Amino acid sequence: MYQYTAFDRHFVAQRAAQYRDQLERNLAGKLSDDDFRPLRLQNGWYVQRYAPMLRVAVPYGELSSRQLRVLAQIAREYDQPSADVYQTAQSGQAKLGTTQLPTGYGHFTTRQNVQFNWIPLVRSADVMDLLASVDMHGIQTSGNCIRNITSDERAGIAVDEIVDPRPYCEIMRQWSTLHPEFAFLPRKFKIAVSGAREDRAATAWHDVGLHVLQNDAGEIGFKVLAGGGMGRTPIIASTLREFLPWNQILNYLEAVVRVYNRWGRRDNAYKARIKILIKAEGQRFVDEVDAEYREIITLDGAPHTITQQELDRVAASFVPPALHQPAVQAGVQHADARDELEYSRWLQQNVAPHKNPELRAVTLSFKRLGQAPGDASASQLETAAELADQFSAGEARVTHDQNLLLPWVHQTQLGALWRAARKVGLARANIRLLTDMIACPGGDFCALANARSLPIAAAITERYQDMDDLHDLGEIDLHISGCINSCGHHHSGHIGILGVDKDGREWYQVSLGGSDGSTLSGKAQPGKVVGPSFGAAEVPDVIEAVLDTYRRERHSGETFIATFRRVGMDAFKQAANSVRQTVEAELA
């Protein structure tokens, strides 16, 4: 993991002190709410439906056990609303049929951050100080700026990796943090980086997607994509450069963001993302970026060229940790047949190969009945820290799918890790299966949402608790968003669910055939809507009808997405819409 320097720590501490001063002036009435709003946003503080929400930056997903323990402390001591705020929230939810809103949780996001939903604003400066004590912050997790740099959760350990992208991610993080020219872009700007053959970072869905690669001459460089995004207009990113020398990536990014900053729409928030600009301008955008890049190189003297010395300095933080040979034996000792089956499935779904053949990458599942996808209680965060210390050199990583990955597990300790994780409910063998779904907080928490996503996730999870059934269905990406902003990435789900508002009521669109660009899913593309929207009570039946069609149509060993692409939409659409026809017939 990257080790903060004295400068880094001073910078974050100063930022926390600056925020405390801003907050105190706001609470004293010396800084208006309107003036305070952009300041708190660029430190990660939103005001949501019932209470403030904090988004903590986790650059490229890496967390130390020490940081996990502080996140647990925040969940336990600070993610607790006042009685009157919680009573108001519960009264509002009771009208929607929700009886309990959980407090004391962190929430893993699809962009590898951690969020908290209930921290009172008056305590927010104390939380910033606490985060700074372990080299964490919320800088640029909101606002119209360059957001948290994300990457492949298996960066540096994947067997299919060409180049470790983490040193470049860290250099980009330092370049983009409080960049004076890009503090007020037309809209938010997201960068994802992958260094492997399989794209586990969903790069084609980002404002800029970067692939670190090696050309035939053995030179390291970047393939540069730009203009991807979800929301109202789902667009797959276009290629701007097939190969850019690694040391020029900051200069080129400067050109891309500068052109976007110059020409991006500021009169319409729905058309302000770079994807709209690139779609409208096409080659003209590419030409202007190239011209800007040439000026940066020639006239400005290429000020952000990365030196080998700087790359080496940063890369020194990402060498594999020193690991000793553990004495623990692999496997499940003295287990019954069900334990053996459960452990075997866990090895299949939750354990991935490692660049070091003696090690494995293990995913802890935070998807289980009675808990929102991606939510982690204070005790679970502490347990994750303990597991990281005991089995993974004190390191964990937030995954794109809202789980935690332990990247340094010795193969002889897999049995011990499984037993320890199962004891606390983090060893469910459902990674990449239907219940390993992505879901945003939705209308239960978010003021932007049109509908609640968590009750839909809970209803589907409850229906598919049988592990034999889940494993028979195989790998399926189910993504749920509570509004068109697509924080739940419904566009890229093999099955996508989008909450919509019709006449003040919650309805849900179902789409099929989306892809995030991974090997399983194939080329990145948005799903297609099956037809009219469904009521909340109908959605689980719709999903079941779609999956029954898959069971009927699939070939031996064929995944859901492969069957869908072979069979086509019509059979699945007919099955989904038959649910509505049945309901209408019963009501007639």
C-alpha positions in Angstrom: 0.0 0.0 0.0 1.1 3.6 -0.6 2.7 5.1 2.5 1.9 8.7 3.2 4.8 11.1 3.4 5.1 13.9 6.0 3.8 16.2 3.3 0.8 14.0 2.6 -0.1 13.8 6.3 0.4 17.6 6.8 -1.8 18.2 3.7 -4.7 16.1 5.0 -4.4 17.4 8.6 -4.5 21.0 7.2 -7.5 20.2 5.1 -9.3 18.8 8.2 -8.5 21.9 10.2 -9.7 24.1 7.3 -13.0 22.2 7.3 -13.4 22.6 11.0 -13.1 26.3 10.7 -15.6 26.4 7.8 -18.1 24.3 9.8 -17.8 26.4 13.0 -18.4 29.6 11.0 -21.4 28.0 9.3 -22.9 26.8 12.6 -22.3 30.3 14.1 -24.1 31.9 11.2 -21.0 33.6 9.8 -20.9 31.5 6.7 -24.2 31.0 4.9 -25.5 27.5 4.0 -25.1 28.4 0.3 -21.5 29.4 0.7 -20.8 26.4 2.9 -22.4 23.9 0.5 -19.6 23.7 -2.1 -17.0 23.6 0.7 -18.6 20.6 2.5 -19.3 18.8 -0.8 -15.6 18.8 -1.8 -14.9 17.2 1.5 -17.4 14.5 1.0 -20.4 15.8 3.0 -23.8 15.6 1.4 -27.2 16.4 2.9 -29.5 13.5 2.1 -33.1 12.7 2.7 -32.9 12.7 6.5 -29.4 13.4 7.5 -25.9 14.2 6.3 -24.0 11.5 4.3 -20.2 11.3 4.3 -18.3 9.7 1.5 -14.8 8.7 2.4 -12.2 8.4 -0.3 -10.6 5.0 -0.7 -8.1 5.5 -3.6 -8.1 2.5 -5.9 -9.9 0.6 -3.1 -6.9 -0.2 -0.8 -7.5 -0.2 3.0 -5.3 -1.1 5.9 -6.6 -2.9 8.9 -5.9 0.3 10.9 -8.1 2.2 8.6 -10.8 -0.4 8.8 -10.8 -0.1 12.6 -11.3 3.7 12.4 -14.1 3.2 9.9 -15.6 0.8 12.4 -15.2 3.4 15.2 -17.0 6.0 13.0 -19.8 3.6 12.3 -20.2 2.8 16.0 -19.7 6.2 17.6 -20.7 8.7 14.9 -23.2 7.1 12.5 -26.0 7.6 15.0 -28.6 10.3 14.4 -30.3 12.3 17.1 -33.5 10.9 18.4 -35.7 13.6 16.7 -34.0 13.1 13.3 -34.4 9.3 13.5 -38.0 9.6 14.6 -38.7 11.8 11.6 -37.0 9.4 9.3 -38.9 6.4 10.7 -42.2 8.3 10.4 -41.5 9.0 6.8 -40.5 5.4 6.1 -43.5 3.9 7.9 -45.7 5.5 5.2 -43.7 3.6 2.6 -43.9 0.3 4.5 -40.3 0.3 5.8 -40.2 -0.2 9.5 -36.5 0.1 10.3 -33.6 2.1 8.9 -30.2 0.7 10.0 -27.7 2.9 11.8 -24.1 2.3 12.7 -23.1 1.0 9.3 -20.5 1.8 6.6 -21.5 1.2 3.0 -19.1 0.1 0.3 -19.8 1.8 -3.1 -19.2 0.7 -6.7 -16.4 3.3 -6.9 -14.5 1.7 -4.0 -15.4 4.4 -1.5 -17.1 4.0 1.9 -20.2 6.0 2.9 -22.0 6.8 6.2 -25.6 7.9 6.3 -26.3 9.3 9.7 -23.4 11.4 11.0 -24.8 14.7 12.4 -23.1 17.7 10.7 -22.2 19.2 14.1 -19.9 16.2 14.6 -18.4 16.1 11.1 -15.2 18.0 11.9 -14.4 15.4 14.6 -14.8 12.6 12.0 -12.5 14.4 9.6 -9.8 14.6 12.3 -10.3 10.9 13.0 -10.0 10.0 9.3 -6.8 12.2 9.0 -5.2 10.2 11.9 -5.1 7.2 9.6 -4.3 9.0 6.3 -8.0 9.2 5.1 -10.3 12.0 4.0 -13.3 12.8 1.9 -11.6 15.2 -0.5 -13.2 15.3 -3.9 -15.6 12.5 -3.3 -18.2 15.0 -4.4 -18.5 18.2 -6.4 -17.7 18.9 -10.0 -14.1 17.8 -9.9 -12.0 14.8 -10.6 -13.3 12.1 -8.2 -11.6 9.1 -6.5 -9.4 7.1 -8.9 -10.6 3.5 -9.1 -9.0 0.4 -10.3 -9.1 -3.4 -10.4 -9.4 -4.9 -6.9 -6.8 -7.5 -7.9 -4.3 -4.9 -9.0 -0.7 -6.1 -8.4 -1.8 -9.7 -7.8 -3.9 -10.8 -10.8 -2.5 -13.6 -12.9 -3.7 -11.9 -16.1 -2.0 -8.6 -15.2 0.3 -6.9 -17.7 1.4 -4.0 -15.5 0.5 -3.1 -11.9 -1.7 0.1 -12.3 -1.5 1.2 -8.6 1.6 3.4 -8.9 0.0 5.2 -11.8 -3.3 5.5 -9.9 -1.5 7.1 -6.9 0.4 9.5 -9.1 -2.9 10.5 -10.8 -4.5 10.9 -7.3 -1.7 13.3 -6.3 -2.0 15.2 -9.5 -5.7 15.6 -9.4 -6.2 16.4 -5.7 -7.2 20.1 -5.4 -6.0 20.7 -9.0 -6.6 24.5 -9.2 -7.8 24.5 -12.8 -10.3 21.6 -12.4 -12.0 22.4 -9.1 -15.2 23.5 -10.8 -15.7 21.4 -13.9 -19.0 21.4 -15.8 -19.8 18.1 -14.0 -18.1 15.4 -11.9 -15.3 13.5 -13.6 -14.4 9.8 -13.0 -11.3 7.9 -13.9 -10.8 4.1 -13.8 -7.5 2.3 -14.5 -6.8 -1.4 -15.3 -3.6 -3.2 -15.9 -4.9 -6.6 -16.7 -6.3 -8.4 -19.7 -9.7 -8.7 -18.1 -11.3 -5.4 -17.4 -12.5 -5.7 -13.8 -12.6 -1.9 -13.4 -15.5 -1.2 -15.9 -13.2 1.3 -17.6 -15.5 1.8 -20.7 -18.2 3.2 -18.4 -16.1 6.0 -17.1 -15.4 9.6 -18.2 -11.8 8.4 -18.8 -10.8 4.7 -18.8 -7.1 3.8 -18.9 -5.6 0.4 -19.8 -1.9 0.1 -18.8 -0.3 -2.2 -21.5 3.0 -3.2 -23.1 3.5 -2.9 -26.9 5.4 -5.2 -29.1 8.6 -3.3 -28.4 8.2 -3.9 -24.7 7.4 -0.3 -23.9 4.8 0.5 -21.2 2.0 2.9 -22.1 -1.7 3.6 -21.9 -4.7 2.9 -24.1 -6.9 6.0 -23.4 -10.7 5.8 -23.5 -13.0 8.7 -22.8 -16.7 9.6 -22.8 -18.3 6.6 -21.0 -21.0 7.0 -18.5 -24.4 5.8 -17.3 -27.3 8.1 -16.1 -30.0 9.3 -18.5 -27.8 8.6 -21.5 -25.7 5.4 -21.2 -22.7 5.7 -23.5 -19.7 3.4 -23.9 -16.3 5.3 -24.0 -14.5 5.9 -27.3 -10.8 5.3 -27.8 -8.7 8.5 -28.0 -5.3 6.9 -28.0 -4.3 3.3 -28.7 -0.9 3.8 -27.1 0.4 6.8 -25.1 3.9 6.6 -23.4 3.4 6.1 -19.6 5.4 9.2 -18.7 3.0 11.4 -20.6 -0.3 10.3 -19.1 -0.7 13.4 -16.8 0.0 15.8 -19.6 -2.5 14.0 -21.8 -5.1 13.9 -19.0 -4.5 17.6 -18.5 -5.4 18.2 -22.2 -8.5 16.0 -22.0 -9.9 17.7 -18.9 -8.9 21.1 -20.1 -10.9 20.7 -23.4 -13.8 19.3 -21.4 -13.6 22.2 -19.0 -13.6 24.7 -21.9 -16.5 23.3 -23.9 -18.6 21.1 -21.6 -22.2 22.3 -21.1 -22.8 24.4 -18.0 -26.3 25.4 -18.8 -27.8 21.9 -18.5 -26.8 19.5 -15.7 -28.2 16.5 -17.7 -25.9 17.4 -20.7 -22.9 18.5 -18.8 -20.9 15.2 -18.7 -18.0 14.7 -21.0 -19.8 11.8 -22.7 -22.3 14.3 -24.2 -19.6 16.6 -25.5 -17.7 13.7 -27.1 -20.9 12.3 -28.6 -21.8 15.7 -30.1 -18.3 16.7 -31.3 -16.8 13.3 -32.3 -13.5 13.7 -34.1 -13.4 17.4 -33.4 -13.1 16.7 -29.7 -10.2 14.3 -30.4 -8.5 16.8 -32.6 -8.8 19.5 -30.0 -7.4 17.3 -27.3 -4.4 16.4 -29.5 -3.8 20.1 -30.2 -4.0 21.0 -26.5 -1.6 18.1 -25.7 0.9 19.4 -28.3 0.8 22.8 -26.7 1.3 21.4 -23.3 4.3 19.4 -24.6 5.9 22.2 -26.7 4.8 25.6 -25.2 4.4 24.6 -21.6 7.4 22.3 -21.5 5.4 19.2 -20.5 5.2 20.1 -16.9 3.6 16.9 -15.7 5.9 14.4 -17.4 6.4 11.6 -14.9 10.1 10.9 -14.2 11.4 7.4 -13.7 12.6 8.6 -10.3 9.1 9.6 -9.3 7.6 6.4 -10.6 10.2 4.3 -8.7 9.5 6.3 -5.5 5.7 5.6 -5.6 6.1 2.1 -6.9 8.3 1.3 -3.8 5.1 1.4 -1.7 3.5 -1.4 -3.8 6.0 -4.2 -3.4 4.5 -7.4 -2.1 4.5 -7.6 1.7 6.8 -9.9 3.5 4.9 -13.1 4.3 6.0 -16.0 6.5 5.1 -19.6 5.7 2.1 -20.4 8.0 1.9 -23.7 9.7 -1.9 -24.0 9.3 -3.1 -26.8 7.0 -5.5 -26.1 4.2 -9.0 -27.7 4.0 -11.8 -28.3 6.4 -10.8 -30.7 9.2 -13.5 -32.9 10.9 -16.3 -31.4 8.8 -19.5 -33.1 7.7 -20.5 -33.5 4.1 -22.5 -30.2 4.1 -19.4 -28.4 5.4 -17.3 -30.0 2.7 -19.8 -28.8 0.0 -20.0 -25.3 1.4 -16.2 -25.0 1.6 -15.8 -26.4 -1.9 -18.3 -23.8 -3.3 -16.5 -21.1 -1.4 -13.2 -22.0 -2.9 -14.9 -21.9 -6.3 -16.7 -18.6 -6.0 -14.8 -16.5 -3.4 -11.2 -17.6 -4.0 -9.3 -16.4 -7.0 -5.8 -17.3 -8.2 -2.8 -15.1 -7.4 0.3 -13.9 -9.3 2.2 -15.7 -6.5 1.2 -19.4 -6.8 1.4 -19.9 -3.1 -1.2 -17.1 -2.4 -4.8 -16.5 -3.2 -7.2 -13.5 -3.3 -10.3 -14.1 -1.2 -13.5 -12.1 -1.3 -15.5 -11.6 1.9 -19.2 -11.4 1.0 -21.2 -8.5 2.4 -24.4 -9.7 0.6 -26.7 -11.6 3.0 -30.3 -11.7 4.1 -31.3 -8.9 6.4 -28.5 -6.6 5.4 -28.4 -4.1 2.5 -25.9 -5.0 -0.3 -22.5 -3.4 0.6 -23.5 -2.5 4.1 -20.9 -3.3 6.8 -21.7 -3.0 10.5 -19.1 -1.7 13.0 -18.5 -5.2 14.2 -18.1 -6.5 10.7 -15.6 -3.8 9.9 -13.6 -4.7 13.0 -13.8 -8.4 12.1 -12.6 -7.6 8.6 -9.7 -5.8 10.1 -8.9 -8.8 12.3 -9.1 -11.1 9.3 -6.9 -8.8 7.3 -4.3 -8.8 10.0 -4.4 -12.6 10.5 -4.6 -13.7 6.9 -3.7 -10.8 4.5 -0.7 -8.8 5.8 -3.1 -6.2 7.2 -4.6 -5.2 3.9 -8.1 -5.4 2.3 -9.6 -3.9 -0.8 -13.1 -2.5 -1.6 -14.4 -4.2 -4.8 -16.4 -2.8 -7.6 -19.2 -5.2 -6.5 -19.4 -3.7 -2.9 -17.5 -6.5 -1.1 -14.0 -6.7 0.5 -11.1 -8.6 -0.9 -8.2 -10.0 1.1 -5.2 -9.9 -1.4 -2.5 -11.8 0.4 -3.9 -15.1 1.7 -1.6 -18.1 1.8 -3.2 -21.2 0.3 -2.5 -23.2 3.4 -4.6 -20.8 5.4 -7.8 -21.0 3.3 -9.5 -23.5 5.6 -8.8 -21.4 8.7 -9.9 -18.2 6.9 -13.2 -19.9 5.8 -14.0 -21.0 9.3 -13.3 -17.6 10.8 -15.2 -15.8 8.1 -18.2 -18.2 8.2 -18.5 -17.7 12.0 -19.2 -14.0 11.4 -21.4 -14.4 8.3 -18.8 -13.2 5.7 -18.1 -16.5 3.9 -21.3 -16.9 1.9 -20.3 -18.6 -1.4 -22.3 -16.2 -3.6 -19.7 -14.1 -5.3 -20.7 -13.3 -8.8 -24.0 -15.2 -8.3 -27.5 -13.6 -8.3 -27.5 -12.5 -4.6 -24.1 -10.8 -5.0 -26.1 -7.9 -6.4 -25.1 -4.3 -6.7 -27.6 -1.8 -5.2 -27.5 1.9 -4.3 -29.0 3.2 -1.1 -32.0 4.4 -3.1 -35.0 6.2 -1.7 -34.5 5.0 1.9 -31.6 7.4 2.2 -31.0 9.4 -1.0 -33.0 12.6 -1.7 -32.4 12.2 -5.5 -33.9 8.7 -5.7 -37.3 8.1 -7.3 -37.8 4.8 -5.7 -36.4 2.5 -3.0 -33.9 -0.1 -4.1 -33.1 -1.8 -0.8 -36.6 -3.5 -0.4 -36.3 -4.8 -3.9 -32.8 -6.2 -3.2 -34.1 -7.7 0.1 -37.1 -9.4 -1.6 -35.0 -11.0 -4.3 -32.3 -12.1 -1.8 -35.0 -13.7 0.4 -36.4 -15.6 -2.6 -33.0 -17.0 -3.6 -31.6 -18.3 -0.4 -31.1 -21.9 -1.6 -27.4 -22.2 -2.4 -28.1 -25.2 -4.6 -30.4 -23.1 -6.7 -28.0 -20.1 -6.8 -25.1 -22.3 -8.0 -27.4 -24.0 -10.6 -28.2 -20.5 -12.0 -24.5 -19.7 -12.2 -22.9 -16.3 -12.6 -25.4 -13.4 -13.0 -24.8 -9.7 -12.6 -27.9 -8.1 -11.0 -27.7 -4.3 -10.5 -30.4 -2.1 -8.9 -30.6 1.7 -9.0 -33.1 3.9 -7.3 -33.0 6.6 -9.9 -31.7 7.4 -13.4 -28.3 8.6 -12.0 -27.5 4.9 -12.0 -25.4 4.7 -8.8 -26.4 1.0 -8.8 -25.1 0.6 -12.4 -28.3 -0.9 -13.6 -27.3 -0.2 -17.2 -24.4 -2.7 -17.0 -26.3 -5.5 -15.3 -27.1 -8.7 -17.0 -30.3 -7.9 -15.2 -30.8 -4.3 -14.4 -33.6 -2.7 -12.2 -34.3 1.0 -12.3 -36.6 2.7 -9.9 -38.9 5.4 -11.5 -41.6 7.7 -10.2 -45.1 7.6 -11.8 -47.7 9.9 -10.3 -45.9 9.8 -6.9 -45.7 6.0 -6.8 -42.7 3.7 -7.1 -42.3 1.7 -10.3 -39.4 -0.3 -11.7 -38.0 -0.8 -15.2 -36.3 -4.1 -15.8 -33.5 -4.3 -18.5 -31.6 -7.3 -19.8 -28.3 -7.9 -21.5 -26.0 -5.2 -20.0 -22.3 -5.7 -19.5 -19.5 -4.0 -17.6 -16.8 -5.3 -20.0 -15.5 -8.2 -18.0 -14.6 -11.5 -19.6 -17.8 -13.1 -18.3 -20.0 -10.3 -19.6 -18.2 -9.6 -22.9 -18.0 -6.2 -24.5 -19.4 -3.4 -22.4 -22.9 -2.4 -23.4 -26.1 -1.1 -21.8 -29.1 -3.5 -21.3 -32.4 -3.1 -23.0 -35.7 -2.5 -21.2 -38.1 -5.4 -21.4 -41.2 -3.2 -21.5 -43.6 -1.3 -19.2 -42.6 -0.7 -15.6 -43.6 -3.0 -12.8 -44.8 -2.5 -9.3 -42.5 -3.3 -6.4 -44.4 -6.5 -5.5 -44.2 -7.7 -9.1 -40.4 -7.3 -9.5 -39.3 -10.6 -7.8 -41.9 -12.5 -9.9 -40.5 -10.8 -13.0 -36.9 -11.8 -12.1 -38.1 -15.4 -11.5 -39.9 -15.5 -14.8 -36.7 -14.3 -16.6 -34.6 -16.9 -14.8 -37.1 -19.7 -15.5 -36.8 -18.8 -19.2 -33.0 -19.0 -18.9 -33.3 -22.5 -17.3 -35.6 -23.6 -20.1 -33.5 -22.2 -22.9 -29.9 -22.7 -21.8 -27.4 -25.2 -23.2 -25.3 -27.3 -20.8 -22.7 -25.1 -19.0 -24.1 -21.9 -20.6 -24.3 -18.7 -18.5 -27.3 -16.5 -18.3 -25.7 -13.7 -20.4 -24.6 -16.2 -23.0 -28.0 -17.7 -23.2 -29.7 -14.3 -23.5 -27.4 -13.3 -26.3 -28.0 -16.5 -28.2 -31.8 -16.7 -27.7 -32.5 -12.9 -28.0 -34.8 -10.6 -26.1 -38.2 -11.8 -27.2 -38.6 -14.9 -25.1 -37.3 -13.1 -21.9 -39.5 -10.1 -22.6 -42.6 -12.3 -23.1 -41.8 -14.0 -19.8 -41.4 -10.8 -17.9 -44.5 -9.2 -19.3 -46.6 -12.3 -18.5 -46.3 -11.3 -14.9 -48.2 -8.1 -15.5 -50.7 -9.9 -17.6 -51.3 -12.4 -14.7 -51.8 -9.6 -12.2 -54.2 -7.8 -14.5 -56.2 -11.0 -15.0 -56.5 -11.6 -11.3 -57.7 -8.0 -10.7 -60.2 -8.1 -13.5 
